[in-house]
Structures are given as structure tokens and as C-alpha cells.
Amino acid sequence: MKITKARRIGFCFGVKRAVMMAEEALRKYGEISSLGSIIHNKQVVEALSAKGLKAVNSARDIDGGTVVISSHGISPKVARELRRKGLKIIDTTCPFVLNAQRIAKRLGEEGYSVVIVGDANHPEVKALVDFAPSGTVVVGSRAEAEALTFRKDARVSILSQTTQSTANFLDVVGVVLGKRPKELRVFNTICNDAEERQRLARDLASKVDLMLVIGGRHSANTKRLCEVCKKVLNSTHLIETEGEVEKAWFKKVRTVGITSGASTPDWLVARVVRATRQPRRTQDSQKNP
């Protein structure tokens, strides 16, 4: 059985930067807090927690010391609260996310109505909404965009969660354009890594019998990768660890493709590759360590 890894795999630049900054802060300050999960990968977060990084859900839960802002960013209101408390802030917000935040803020100042293409419950999008003007709407699909209404004199702008698929983003743009607002500005704020990772994964999925997508189930970019591959190859599975590899998947399979979300470490990919070569032994060892 031939196993092929996608040409873009493992940590993206933004995640690698966030993890390195957190580890440096842990070495310098000892125990520190993070506002939410610094990245959406359970295994990496657990490893950082073992070194002293404590994830909290709200700024209200932090009384003092050093706080790490996740790679997904925070809203201006939360940032003000942290500064008011006199906390030392280490901001690991991904540069692509920062760019989207700056655009959203500027559009509000220029009087545009803003549409964000993304997952309304994702921390990146929640923060982005707070940078944008009041009345900003979030849509996740063409169907949700169809329900939007605009005044005839509307000046509308569209931007995206950084991990969206290009196809979905363009679908929404097409729908909004069809509603003929007076003015429409479109900003492609999808990060380069997400676009390229999806393209390479889609290409690999078209050439193999089975596709494995490795990453956290709460990771937006991992779920998007899985959706992209699934459209090409139904035999696509999203897994978090090597322990989820099932022997039954490989019946009559000659070629396997492997890709990963942007917050999946290389060491976890290597474990899955080993498990793919020997799925039975891996599962047995998980049950009988």
C-alpha cells in the first residue's frame, strides 16, 4: 500500500509562531494563562498545559500575571479589559487574522455594511465581528447568503474568516452581487496557507483510494480540509490521533493520502503514518498499552 503525504502539512506559520511565543513565555515567566485554547489542537494544548499554560474562558478569570492571546485573536473590548487589569499581554494573533481585523475596523469607519463569511461561533469570527461596524452579519454558506436583504443604496463589503474555503467564499460573493447593492467591495482575507493546503489536499484526494485528514475536531481549517477532500473522495476520514485509525478502512485500498490541519504537529502526522502502515497493531497497542 502506497502512502502519500500532501506537500503542505503540519503547523502553518501562524500556529508555529503562536506555539513558539507561548513556550518562550513559559520559560521566562513560569505559569501563565491563555484566553481560550491558544490553537485548536488538543494534544498540543495538553503539552503546553503540562509546562504551566492554564487556559481560561474569560478575562474575568484572570487576576494577574501574564496572559497569552490565542492565534485566533480577541475583540477590542476584551483587550481593553485585560489592559485595565494591568496584565502583561503576549499577543500571538496570526498576522492574517490581524489583517482581517484591520480591514473590518476600517470598513466600519468608512460606513460600509459588512458581511463576514465564516463560522459565527468560532473565536476568530466573534472577535472580527467586534472590530466591524454594528449590524455586521455572519453567513456560513450560499443558502444563508440567499436570505440577506439590502437597501437599494447599500454600500456592502465582504470579507472572510481566514480558514474558509475559497469556493464557499466566492459562492457567497456571487449571491450578494446578485442582490445588486449600490456598491460592493470584496476582500479575500483567506490566508495563503489555508488556500494552498486545500488545493493540494484536493489534488491528492483525486489520486488516492483513501484520504486521512489529521487534526482537531474543533479546528475550523481541519474541518474545511475534510469537507474539501470529501467532495472529491467519499472515503475521507477526519482523525485526531493514530488511535482512531481503523483496519476496516483499508480493505482493497492500494493508495492512501494524508493531509493535516494547520494546527497539527509533525510528530502527530508521523504517528498516523506508522499506524496507517500497521493499523491492527496500532489499535491493539492502544487497547493494551
C-alpha positions in Angstrom: 0.0 0.0 0.0 1.4 3.4 -1.0 1.1 6.3 1.4 1.5 9.8 0.2 1.5 12.9 2.3 0.3 16.3 1.0 3.1 18.7 0.1 1.8 21.2 2.7 1.3 19.5 6.1 2.0 20.2 9.8 2.0 23.6 11.5 1.3 26.7 9.4 3.4 29.8 10.0 0.8 31.4 12.4 0.4 28.3 14.6 4.2 27.7 14.7 4.7 31.3 15.7 2.0 31.1 18.4 3.4 27.9 20.0 6.9 29.3 19.9 5.8 32.5 21.7 3.9 30.5 24.3 6.8 28.3 25.0 9.2 31.2 25.3 6.8 32.9 27.7 6.6 29.8 29.8 10.3 29.6 30.1 10.5 33.2 31.1 7.5 33.6 33.4 6.7 30.1 34.5 2.9 29.5 34.9 0.9 31.8 32.6 -2.7 32.0 31.4 -4.2 31.8 27.9 -7.5 33.2 26.9 -9.1 30.1 25.4 -7.1 27.5 23.6 -4.0 29.0 22.0 -4.6 26.8 19.0 -7.3 24.2 18.2 -5.3 21.0 18.8 -6.0 19.1 22.0 -2.6 17.3 22.0 -0.5 20.5 21.7 -2.6 22.3 24.2 -2.2 19.4 26.7 1.6 19.5 26.2 1.7 23.3 26.9 -0.6 22.8 29.9 1.9 20.3 31.3 4.5 23.1 31.1 2.3 25.6 33.0 -0.1 27.2 30.5 -3.6 27.5 32.0 -6.4 28.0 29.6 -9.3 30.2 30.9 -12.6 31.1 29.3 -12.9 34.8 30.2 -10.8 37.8 31.2 -12.8 37.7 34.5 -11.0 34.5 35.4 -7.5 36.2 35.3 -6.5 38.2 38.3 -2.9 38.9 37.5 0.3 37.9 35.8 0.9 37.1 32.2 -1.8 36.2 29.6 -1.3 34.8 26.1 -3.8 35.8 23.4 -4.6 32.9 21.1 -3.7 32.8 17.5 -7.4 33.5 16.7 -7.3 37.0 18.2 -9.5 38.8 20.7 -12.1 41.6 20.4 -11.2 45.2 21.3 -13.5 45.1 24.3 -11.6 42.1 25.8 -8.2 43.7 25.0 -9.3 46.8 26.9 -10.4 44.7 29.9 -7.0 42.9 30.0 -5.1 46.2 29.9 -7.4 47.7 32.6 -6.3 44.8 34.9 -2.7 45.6 34.3 -1.9 42.2 32.9 1.2 41.5 30.8 -0.1 40.6 27.4 1.6 38.3 24.9 -0.3 38.5 21.6 0.1 35.5 19.3 -2.7 36.6 17.0 -2.0 35.3 13.5 -0.9 38.1 11.1 -3.6 37.1 8.6 -6.2 37.4 11.3 -4.8 40.8 12.3 -5.1 41.9 8.7 -8.8 40.9 8.6 -9.4 42.8 11.8 -7.8 46.0 10.4 -9.9 45.8 7.3 -13.1 45.2 9.3 -12.4 48.2 11.5 -11.6 50.5 8.5 -14.8 49.4 6.7 -16.8 50.5 9.8 -15.1 53.9 9.8 -15.9 54.3 6.1 -19.6 53.5 6.6 -19.9 50.1 4.9 -22.3 47.3 5.9 -20.1 44.2 6.4 -20.8 40.6 5.6 -18.3 38.0 7.1 -18.2 34.6 5.6 -17.4 32.1 8.3 -18.5 30.2 11.4 -20.3 32.6 13.7 -19.3 30.5 16.8 -15.6 30.5 16.1 -13.5 32.7 18.3 -11.8 34.3 15.3 -15.1 35.4 13.9 -16.5 36.5 17.2 -13.6 38.8 17.6 -13.8 40.0 14.0 -17.5 41.0 14.5 -16.4 43.3 17.3 -13.9 45.1 15.0 -16.6 45.5 12.4 -19.4 48.1 12.5 -22.7 47.3 14.3 -25.1 45.4 12.2 -22.4 43.2 10.7 -23.8 39.8 9.7 -22.0 36.4 9.5 -23.0 33.8 6.9 -21.6 30.3 6.6 -23.0 29.3 3.2 -24.7 30.2 0.0 -28.0 29.3 1.5 -27.5 31.7 4.4 -26.4 34.4 2.0 -29.6 34.0 0.0 -31.6 35.2 3.0 -29.8 38.5 3.2 -31.5 41.7 2.2 -30.0 45.1 1.4 -31.3 48.6 0.8 -31.1 49.9 -2.8 -28.5 52.4 -1.7 -26.5 49.9 0.4 -22.7 50.1 0.4 -21.7 46.5 1.2 -18.3 44.9 1.9 -17.5 41.2 2.2 -14.5 39.6 4.0 -13.8 36.1 5.2 -12.7 34.0 8.2 -9.1 33.2 7.4 -9.7 29.5 7.2 -12.7 29.5 4.8 -12.7 27.6 1.6 -12.2 29.8 -1.5 -15.2 28.1 -3.2 -17.6 28.8 -0.4 -16.3 32.4 -0.1 -16.9 33.0 -3.9 -20.3 31.4 -3.7 -21.4 33.9 -1.1 -19.8 36.8 -3.1 -21.8 35.7 -6.1 -25.1 35.6 -4.2 -24.5 39.1 -2.7 -23.5 40.5 -6.1 -26.8 39.1 -7.5 -28.7 41.3 -5.0 -27.3 44.3 -6.7 -26.2 46.6 -3.9 -25.2 50.1 -4.9 -21.6 49.4 -4.1 -19.8 46.1 -3.3 -16.2 45.7 -2.0 -14.7 42.3 -1.7 -11.7 41.5 0.4 -10.2 38.0 0.2 -8.9 37.6 3.7 -8.4 33.8 3.5 -4.9 33.0 4.5 -2.4 31.8 1.8 -1.7 28.6 3.8 -5.4 27.7 4.0 -5.9 28.2 0.3 -2.8 26.3 -0.7 -3.4 23.5 1.8 -6.9 23.0 0.5 -5.8 23.0 -3.1 -3.0 20.4 -2.5 -5.3 18.2 -0.4 -8.0 18.3 -3.1 -5.5 17.3 -5.7 -4.1 14.4 -3.6 -7.6 13.2 -2.8 -8.3 12.8 -6.6 -5.4 10.4 -6.9 -5.8 8.0 -4.0 -8.3 5.4 -2.8 -8.5 6.7 0.8 -7.8 10.1 2.4 -6.9 10.8 6.1 -7.3 14.3 7.4 -5.5 14.8 10.7 -6.4 17.5 13.2 -8.7 18.6 16.0 -12.4 18.3 15.5 -12.8 21.9 16.8 -10.3 23.2 14.3 -12.1 25.2 11.6 -9.3 24.7 9.0 -9.2 21.0 9.6 -12.9 20.6 9.2 -12.7 22.6 6.0 -10.0 20.4 4.7 -12.1 17.4 5.3 -15.1 18.9 3.5 -12.9 19.8 0.5 -11.5 16.2 0.3 -14.9 14.6 0.9 -16.3 16.4 -2.2 -13.6 14.6 -4.3 -13.3 11.3 -2.4 -16.1 9.9 -0.2 -13.6 7.6 1.5 -12.2 10.5 3.6 -11.8 10.4 7.3 -11.0 13.1 9.9 -9.0 11.7 12.8 -7.3 13.4 15.8 -4.8 10.7 16.7 -3.3 7.5 15.4 -5.6 5.6 17.8 -8.6 6.3 15.5 -7.1 4.6 12.5 -9.4 1.6 11.7 -8.2 -1.5 9.8 -11.6 -1.8 8.1 -10.9 1.3 6.1 -8.1 -0.2 4.2 -9.9 -3.2 2.6 -9.0 -3.2 -1.1 -7.1 0.1 -0.7 -3.9 0.5 -2.6 -3.2 4.2 -2.2 -3.6 6.4 0.9 -3.3 10.2 1.0 -2.6 12.1 4.2 -3.0 15.8 5.0 -3.4 17.7 8.2 -4.9 20.9 9.6 -2.7 23.9 10.2 -2.5 23.2 14.0 -1.4 19.6 13.7 2.2 18.9 14.8 4.6 16.9 12.6 5.1 14.3 15.4 1.3 13.5 15.3 1.4 13.1 11.5 4.3 10.7 11.8 2.4 8.6 14.3 -0.6 8.4 12.0 1.7 7.3 9.1 3.0 4.5 11.2 -0.5 3.5 12.3 -1.6 3.5 8.6 1.1 1.0 7.7 0.1 -1.3 10.6 -3.4 -0.4 11.7 -4.1 -3.7 13.6 -1.0 -3.5 15.7 -1.6 0.2 16.5 -5.2 -0.5 17.6 -4.1 -3.4 19.7 -1.4 -1.3 21.4 -3.9 1.4 22.2 -6.1 -1.1 23.9 -3.3 -2.9 25.7 -0.5 -0.4 26.4 
